[in-house]
Amino acid sequence: MRLAYSTNAYTRMPLATALAAIADLGFAGAEILCDRPHWFAGEVPAAEVERIADLLHERGLKISNLNANTANGYFHPRPPENVFEPALSSADEHYRAWRVRYSIAAIELAARIQAPCVSVTAGRPTPGCDPGAALGYLRESLVEICDAAARHDVLIGVEYEPGLLIERAAELAALIEEVGSPQLGANWDIGHSFLDGESPEAAAQLLAGRIWNVHVEDIKARKHFHLVPGDGDLPFERYFNALRAQQYSGFLTVELYTYPEQPDAVGRRSLEYLQGLLG
């Protein structure tokens, strides 16, 4: 398993600067945020894609994932925190169609930059829309997205999270089976899994062979705040052993959007701690 760092830690600087910083820290890979201020899918010029591809090649940096979990740049002004709208499960047909188009634009970016996968979320349950109906909308959205992903040879990882429509591994495993596409799997955030109280071993087994990327952060006192690995209560060795048992050999992507003023410092500490665990 290799270590990557998400550019959502560097939202106060341009993407190229963020990627250069991640390479300087010594990470093997980077995840690109598909939201402002980095790549807002559908609005990225071809010249920018080529410039970033050249930078990645020069620095020997691989892409672990394109993170299209949020699209806060849709709103003007931008919301002060992630709202996960427009959602793939929204009862609003306009919102839903826009998010499908946005996700497909992210897939096209992934293909051009040779990223293996794109992550998305289900969105939150909303007033006036029964969760069962919302799941139906989500399935329809994912069928269309997975068809596009198959055409471009890109994988789609759904990230589950407490408070979202898909909250736990069992729900995601059921969704994967219902959609029935080999492109669909998990962007497994082990902090979210820990918050849900799942067994690492059971969750990894449920998602066996369908984990495309892993988000890594620490959690303390069951509060959903992404901490530097080693600063909280997360049993990393259990999660890593569970991944090894499923023969996962992809990226562990550090996700620390919670420290926008010190991305280098927390990235460096994360890398040192995780390297110590991985050996």
Secondary structure by P-SEA (a helix, b strand, c coil): cbbbbbccccccccaaaaaaaaaaacccbbbbcccccccccccccaaaaaaaaaaaaaacccccccccccccccccccccccccccccccccaaaaaaaaaaaaaaaaaaaaacccbbbbbcccccccccaaaaaaaaaaaaaaaaaaaaaacbbbbbbbccccccccaaaaaaaaaaaccccbbbcccaaaaaaacccaaaaaaaacccccbbbbbcccccccccccccccccaaaaaaaaaaaacccccbbbbcccccccaaaaaaaaaaaaaaaac
